[in-house]
Structure formats: C-alpha cells, structure tokens
Amino acid sequence: MKNNLFSKGFKYIIISFFFMFLGPTLMFQSLKNEDHPWFSIVFTISIIVCVIAVVQGIRGLKNIVDSIFKKKDS
C-alpha cells in the first residue's frame, strides 16, 4: 500500500465531508428566502459546492483504491 496516495485520498474524503454539509445547508437557506435579491447567487453557489463535494469524494475514493490495489512500481 502506498501511504502517500492513501493519505492524499483520505484528505480528499475529509474535504468532501465538509462540502457535503455546507452545500445542502446553503441550498436550504437559499430556498427558505426565495424572495431575497441574492437568492439566485446563493442557490448557484450551493449547487457548485454540492458538485465539488461529489468530485472530491470520487477523487478521494479513487486515490484510496489505487493505493490499495495498484501494483508497486519497479
């Protein structure tokens, strides 16, 4: 197992968890205030944060799986 790749993947997963809570919270707050002038801006930011959470999660899982199953380089 490559520890460097594993720790990098673990960091991506931790960042992903942060964004997984931040995105839906922003979305909920923006949908509660639909009549506010900044609704579309906050809603767009919340969608972007949710996409970032998914991308970081996939990237982290890929790094962890690669660190476990990839053959050692000669």
N, CA, C and O atoms as CSV, one atom per row, in Angstrom:
chain,resi,resn,atom,element,x,y,z
A,1,MET,N,N,0.842,-1.171,0.000
A,1,MET,CA,C,0.000,0.000,0.000
A,1,MET,C,C,0.891,1.239,0.000
A,1,MET,O,O,1.875,1.308,0.737
A,2,LYS,N,N,0.545,2.193,-0.815
A,2,LYS,CA,C,1.288,3.442,-0.875
A,2,LYS,C,C,0.672,4.432,0.111
A,2,LYS,O,O,-0.450,4.900,-0.078
A,3,ASN,N,N,1.429,4.741,1.171
A,3,ASN,CA,C,0.904,5.604,2.225
A,3,ASN,C,C,0.660,7.024,1.746
A,3,ASN,O,O,-0.285,7.675,2.190
A,4,ASN,N,N,1.501,7.508,0.846
A,4,ASN,CA,C,1.347,8.864,0.349
A,4,ASN,C,C,0.022,9.020,-0.400
A,4,ASN,O,O,-0.704,9.992,-0.193
A,5,LEU,N,N,-0.284,8.063,-1.265
A,5,LEU,CA,C,-1.532,8.108,-2.030
A,5,LEU,C,C,-2.744,7.897,-1.127
A,5,LEU,O,O,-3.796,8.503,-1.336
A,6,PHE,N,N,-2.590,7.033,-0.118
A,6,PHE,CA,C,-3.680,6.773,0.814
A,6,PHE,C,C,-4.008,8.025,1.634
A,6,PHE,O,O,-5.178,8.368,1.800
A,7,SER,N,N,-2.983,8.703,2.143
A,7,SER,CA,C,-3.227,9.902,2.946
A,7,SER,C,C,-3.808,11.030,2.096
A,7,SER,O,O,-4.629,11.815,2.570
A,8,LYS,N,N,-3.377,11.102,0.837
A,8,LYS,CA,C,-3.930,12.106,-0.074
A,8,LYS,C,C,-5.421,11.842,-0.317
A,8,LYS,O,O,-6.226,12.773,-0.320
A,9,GLY,N,N,-5.784,10.574,-0.519
A,9,GLY,CA,C,-7.180,10.215,-0.695
A,9,GLY,C,C,-8.008,10.491,0.542
A,9,GLY,O,O,-9.154,10.931,0.449
A,10,PHE,N,N,-7.423,10.230,1.703
A,10,PHE,CA,C,-8.132,10.484,2.958
A,10,PHE,C,C,-8.386,11.978,3.142
A,10,PHE,O,O,-9.442,12.366,3.641
A,11,LYS,N,N,-7.438,12.814,2.749
A,11,LYS,CA,C,-7.628,14.263,2.837
A,11,LYS,C,C,-8.765,14.718,1.922
A,11,LYS,O,O,-9.570,15.572,2.296
A,12,TYR,N,N,-8.824,14.137,0.712
A,12,TYR,CA,C,-9.921,14.479,-0.197
A,12,TYR,C,C,-11.276,14.086,0.385
A,12,TYR,O,O,-12.262,14.804,0.218
A,13,ILE,N,N,-11.319,12.943,1.069
A,13,ILE,CA,C,-12.585,12.498,1.680
A,13,ILE,C,C,-13.003,13.462,2.790
A,13,ILE,O,O,-14.181,13.801,2.903
A,14,ILE,N,N,-12.055,13.901,3.603
A,14,ILE,CA,C,-12.369,14.848,4.679
A,14,ILE,C,C,-12.891,16.168,4.098
A,14,ILE,O,O,-13.868,16.726,4.598
A,15,ILE,N,N,-12.245,16.658,3.053
A,15,ILE,CA,C,-12.709,17.888,2.392
A,15,ILE,C,C,-14.100,17.676,1.812
A,15,ILE,O,O,-14.941,18.574,1.856
A,16,SER,N,N,-14.339,16.490,1.270
A,16,SER,CA,C,-15.640,16.178,0.694
A,16,SER,C,C,-16.739,16.197,1.759
A,16,SER,O,O,-17.840,16.683,1.498
A,17,PHE,N,N,-16.451,15.674,2.956
A,17,PHE,CA,C,-17.449,15.700,4.026
A,17,PHE,C,C,-17.807,17.128,4.422
A,17,PHE,O,O,-18.968,17.428,4.700
A,18,PHE,N,N,-16.808,18.004,4.444
A,18,PHE,CA,C,-17.090,19.405,4.752
A,18,PHE,C,C,-18.052,20.002,3.729
A,18,PHE,O,O,-19.028,20.658,4.093
A,19,PHE,N,N,-17.769,19.770,2.442
A,19,PHE,CA,C,-18.629,20.305,1.392
A,19,PHE,C,C,-19.991,19.612,1.358
A,19,PHE,O,O,-20.979,20.223,0.950
A,20,MET,N,N,-20.061,18.346,1.780
A,20,MET,CA,C,-21.349,17.633,1.814
A,20,MET,C,C,-22.318,18.245,2.813
A,20,MET,O,O,-23.532,18.170,2.619
A,21,PHE,N,N,-21.808,18.842,3.865
A,21,PHE,CA,C,-22.684,19.511,4.824
A,21,PHE,C,C,-22.920,20.972,4.445
A,21,PHE,O,O,-24.004,21.507,4.678
A,22,LEU,N,N,-21.922,21.609,3.869
A,22,LEU,CA,C,-22.044,23.020,3.515
A,22,LEU,C,C,-23.020,23.238,2.360
A,22,LEU,O,O,-23.831,24.163,2.410
A,23,GLY,N,N,-22.958,22.402,1.320
A,23,GLY,CA,C,-23.801,22.579,0.137
A,23,GLY,C,C,-25.292,22.519,0.431
A,23,GLY,O,O,-26.017,23.458,0.100
A,24,PRO,N,N,-25.775,21.428,1.050
A,24,PRO,CA,C,-27.207,21.369,1.356
A,24,PRO,C,C,-27.663,22.434,2.358
A,24,PRO,O,O,-28.806,22.886,2.300
A,25,THR,N,N,-26.781,22.836,3.273
A,25,THR,CA,C,-27.147,23.896,4.211
A,25,THR,C,C,-27.360,25.212,3.474
A,25,THR,O,O,-28.332,25.923,3.731
A,26,LEU,N,N,-26.455,25.534,2.561
A,26,LEU,CA,C,-26.632,26.748,1.758
A,26,LEU,C,C,-27.890,26.662,0.896
A,26,LEU,O,O,-28.617,27.643,0.740
A,27,MET,N,N,-28.134,25.484,0.341
A,27,MET,CA,C,-29.310,25.321,-0.513
A,27,MET,C,C,-30.596,25.494,0.294
A,27,MET,O,O,-31.538,26.140,-0.163
A,28,PHE,N,N,-30.630,24.917,1.486
A,28,PHE,CA,C,-31.812,25.048,2.337
A,28,PHE,C,C,-32.057,26.509,2.704
A,28,PHE,O,O,-33.192,26.986,2.668
A,29,GLN,N,N,-30.985,27.215,3.057
A,29,GLN,CA,C,-31.131,28.619,3.422
A,29,GLN,C,C,-31.586,29.476,2.238
A,29,GLN,O,O,-32.386,30.398,2.397
A,30,SER,N,N,-31.067,29.162,1.057
A,30,SER,CA,C,-31.484,29.954,-0.106
A,30,SER,C,C,-32.938,29.667,-0.477
A,30,SER,O,O,-33.661,30.575,-0.886
A,31,LEU,N,N,-33.371,28.421,-0.337
A,31,LEU,CA,C,-34.760,28.091,-0.678
A,31,LEU,C,C,-35.748,28.629,0.355
A,31,LEU,O,O,-36.925,28.821,0.049
A,32,LYS,N,N,-35.274,28.870,1.569
A,32,LYS,CA,C,-36.142,29.495,2.570
A,32,LYS,C,C,-36.372,30.968,2.258
A,32,LYS,O,O,-37.393,31.533,2.651
A,33,ASN,N,N,-35.439,31.590,1.562
A,33,ASN,CA,C,-35.518,33.030,1.268
A,33,ASN,C,C,-35.592,33.266,-0.232
A,33,ASN,O,O,-34.740,33.954,-0.794
A,34,GLU,N,N,-36.593,32.707,-0.880
A,34,GLU,CA,C,-36.713,32.839,-2.336
A,34,GLU,C,C,-37.005,34.266,-2.786
A,34,GLU,O,O,-36.722,34.614,-3.932
A,35,ASP,N,N,-37.558,35.090,-1.920
A,35,ASP,CA,C,-37.889,36.447,-2.323
A,35,ASP,C,C,-36.724,37.408,-2.119
A,35,ASP,O,O,-36.827,38.584,-2.470
A,36,HIS,N,N,-35.632,36.932,-1.564
A,36,HIS,CA,C,-34.451,37.777,-1.337
A,36,HIS,C,C,-33.730,38.032,-2.669
A,36,HIS,O,O,-33.710,37.153,-3.531
A,37,PRO,N,N,-33.144,39.211,-2.847
A,37,PRO,CA,C,-32.490,39.518,-4.135
A,37,PRO,C,C,-31.255,38.647,-4.422
A,37,PRO,O,O,-30.870,38.497,-5.582
A,38,TRP,N,N,-30.642,38.081,-3.403
A,38,TRP,CA,C,-29.451,37.255,-3.605
A,38,TRP,C,C,-29.784,35.779,-3.720
A,38,TRP,O,O,-28.885,34.942,-3.640
A,39,PHE,N,N,-31.041,35.440,-3.903
A,39,PHE,CA,C,-31.443,34.031,-3.953
A,39,PHE,C,C,-30.707,33.267,-5.031
A,39,PHE,O,O,-30.161,32.196,-4.767
A,40,SER,N,N,-30.682,33.800,-6.245
A,40,SER,CA,C,-30.077,33.057,-7.360
A,40,SER,C,C,-28.577,32.883,-7.176
A,40,SER,O,O,-28.023,31.856,-7.568
A,41,ILE,N,N,-27.911,33.869,-6.587
A,41,ILE,CA,C,-26.473,33.772,-6.366
A,41,ILE,C,C,-26.156,32.701,-5.326
A,41,ILE,O,O,-25.272,31.871,-5.538
A,42,VAL,N,N,-26.870,32.715,-4.212
A,42,VAL,CA,C,-26.630,31.739,-3.148
A,42,VAL,C,C,-27.023,30.345,-3.612
A,42,VAL,O,O,-26.342,29.373,-3.286
A,43,PHE,N,N,-28.101,30.232,-4.359
A,43,PHE,CA,C,-28.522,28.928,-4.853
A,43,PHE,C,C,-27.498,28.356,-5.832
A,43,PHE,O,O,-27.209,27.160,-5.796
A,44,THR,N,N,-26.949,29.199,-6.706
A,44,THR,CA,C,-25.921,28.760,-7.652
A,44,THR,C,C,-24.655,28.321,-6.919
A,44,THR,O,O,-24.050,27.308,-7.270
A,45,ILE,N,N,-24.258,29.079,-5.909
A,45,ILE,CA,C,-23.083,28.704,-5.116
A,45,ILE,C,C,-23.319,27.372,-4.413
A,45,ILE,O,O,-22.402,26.555,-4.322
A,46,SER,N,N,-24.523,27.143,-3.917
A,46,SER,CA,C,-24.808,25.882,-3.228
A,46,SER,C,C,-24.760,24.697,-4.195
A,46,SER,O,O,-24.301,23.617,-3.825
A,47,ILE,N,N,-25.224,24.889,-5.416
A,47,ILE,CA,C,-25.133,23.821,-6.422
A,47,ILE,C,C,-23.668,23.521,-6.738
A,47,ILE,O,O,-23.284,22.357,-6.852
A,48,ILE,N,N,-22.860,24.552,-6.878
A,48,ILE,CA,C,-21.434,24.371,-7.169
A,48,ILE,C,C,-20.743,23.644,-6.019
A,48,ILE,O,O,-19.908,22.770,-6.251
A,49,VAL,N,N,-21.085,23.999,-4.784
A,49,VAL,CA,C,-20.489,23.346,-3.616
A,49,VAL,C,C,-20.888,21.870,-3.564
A,49,VAL,O,O,-20.068,21.026,-3.202
A,50,CYS,N,N,-22.122,21.549,-3.915
A,50,CYS,CA,C,-22.556,20.148,-3.947
A,50,CYS,C,C,-21.791,19.356,-5.012
A,50,CYS,O,O,-21.410,18.210,-4.775
A,51,VAL,N,N,-21.570,19.954,-6.165
A,51,VAL,CA,C,-20.805,19.286,-7.222
A,51,VAL,C,C,-19.356,19.078,-6.779
A,51,VAL,O,O,-18.772,18.025,-7.038
A,52,ILE,N,N,-18.778,20.074,-6.115
A,52,ILE,CA,C,-17.414,19.945,-5.609
A,52,ILE,C,C,-17.333,18.796,-4.605
A,52,ILE,O,O,-16.351,18.054,-4.594
A,53,ALA,N,N,-18.352,18.644,-3.766
A,53,ALA,CA,C,-18.355,17.562,-2.785
A,53,ALA,C,C,-18.333,16.199,-3.473
A,53,ALA,O,O,-17.610,15.299,-3.047
A,54,VAL,N,N,-19.111,16.048,-4.517
A,54,VAL,CA,C,-19.149,14.767,-5.230
A,54,VAL,C,C,-17.815,14.498,-5.920
A,54,VAL,O,O,-17.300,13.382,-5.867
A,55,VAL,N,N,-17.259,15.515,-6.564
A,55,VAL,CA,C,-15.984,15.339,-7.276
A,55,VAL,C,C,-14.866,14.999,-6.297
A,55,VAL,O,O,-14.072,14.096,-6.560
A,56,GLN,N,N,-14.792,15.703,-5.181
A,56,GLN,CA,C,-13.755,15.420,-4.191
A,56,GLN,C,C,-13.929,14.030,-3.592
A,56,GLN,O,O,-12.939,13.348,-3.328
A,57,GLY,N,N,-15.156,13.602,-3.376
A,57,GLY,CA,C,-15.391,12.259,-2.853
A,57,GLY,C,C,-14.937,11.182,-3.818
A,57,GLY,O,O,-14.305,10.204,-3.418
A,58,ILE,N,N,-15.258,11.362,-5.085
A,58,ILE,CA,C,-14.843,10.383,-6.095
A,58,ILE,C,C,-13.325,10.371,-6.232
A,58,ILE,O,O,-12.718,9.306,-6.337
A,59,ARG,N,N,-12.716,11.543,-6.232
A,59,ARG,CA,C,-11.256,11.628,-6.340
A,59,ARG,C,C,-10.582,10.959,-5.127
A,59,ARG,O,O,-9.577,10.264,-5.276
A,60,GLY,N,N,-11.142,11.174,-3.940
A,60,GLY,CA,C,-10.582,10.558,-2.741
A,60,GLY,C,C,-10.706,9.044,-2.761
A,60,GLY,O,O,-9.756,8.336,-2.426
A,61,LEU,N,N,-11.873,8.543,-3.153
A,61,LEU,CA,C,-12.056,7.090,-3.234
A,61,LEU,C,C,-11.142,6.468,-4.274
A,61,LEU,O,O,-10.615,5.374,-4.070
A,62,LYS,N,N,-10.952,7.159,-5.385
A,62,LYS,CA,C,-10.060,6.645,-6.426
A,62,LYS,C,C,-8.633,6.544,-5.905
A,62,LYS,O,O,-7.953,5.546,-6.147
A,63,ASN,N,N,-8.176,7.564,-5.195
A,63,ASN,CA,C,-6.817,7.524,-4.646
A,63,ASN,C,C,-6.658,6.414,-3.611
A,63,ASN,O,O,-5.626,5.744,-3.580
A,64,ILE,N,N,-7.651,6.215,-2.776
A,64,ILE,CA,C,-7.568,5.169,-1.763
A,64,ILE,C,C,-7.550,3.792,-2.415
A,64,ILE,O,O,-6.757,2.932,-2.031
A,65,VAL,N,N,-8.414,3.583,-3.392
A,65,VAL,CA,C,-8.450,2.288,-4.081
A,65,VAL,C,C,-7.149,2.050,-4.840
A,65,VAL,O,O,-6.629,0.934,-4.839
A,66,ASP,N,N,-6.619,3.084,-5.487
A,66,ASP,CA,C,-5.346,2.942,-6.189
A,66,ASP,C,C,-4.207,2.615,-5.235
A,66,ASP,O,O,-3.318,1.831,-5.568
A,67,SER,N,N,-4.234,3.215,-4.051
A,67,SER,CA,C,-3.155,2.952,-3.104
A,67,SER,C,C,-3.214,1.521,-2.573
A,67,SER,O,O,-2.181,0.963,-2.201
A,68,ILE,N,N,-4.375,0.931,-2.532
A,68,ILE,CA,C,-4.508,-0.432,-2.008
A,68,ILE,C,C,-4.245,-1.465,-3.093
A,68,ILE,O,O,-3.533,-2.437,-2.838
A,69,PHE,N,N,-4.783,-1.297,-4.280
A,69,PHE,CA,C,-4.766,-2.351,-5.281
A,69,PHE,C,C,-3.739,-2.182,-6.401
A,69,PHE,O,O,-3.520,-3.117,-7.171
A,70,LYS,N,N,-3.114,-1.029,-6.508
A,70,LYS,CA,C,-2.167,-0.809,-7.591
A,70,LYS,C,C,-0.873,-1.574,-7.327
A,70,LYS,O,O,-0.405,-1.662,-6.192
A,71,LYS,N,N,-0.308,-2.122,-8.392
A,71,LYS,CA,C,0.949,-2.837,-8.256
A,71,LYS,C,C,2.079,-1.850,-7.963
A,71,LYS,O,O,2.041,-0.694,-8.385
A,72,LYS,N,N,3.078,-2.331,-7.235
A,72,LYS,CA,C,4.222,-1.493,-6.937
A,72,LYS,C,C,5.048,-1.274,-8.189
A,72,LYS,O,O,5.235,-2.186,-8.994
A,73,ASP,N,N,5.544,-0.047,-8.344
A,73,ASP,CA,C,6.403,0.258,-9.498
A,73,ASP,C,C,7.804,-0.307,-9.244
A,73,ASP,O,O,8.311,-0.243,-8.124
A,74,SER,N,N,8.416,-0.853,-10.279
A,74,SER,CA,C,9.749,-1.436,-10.131
A,74,SER,C,C,10.820,-0.382,-10.183
A,74,SER,O,O,12.004,-0.700,-10.074
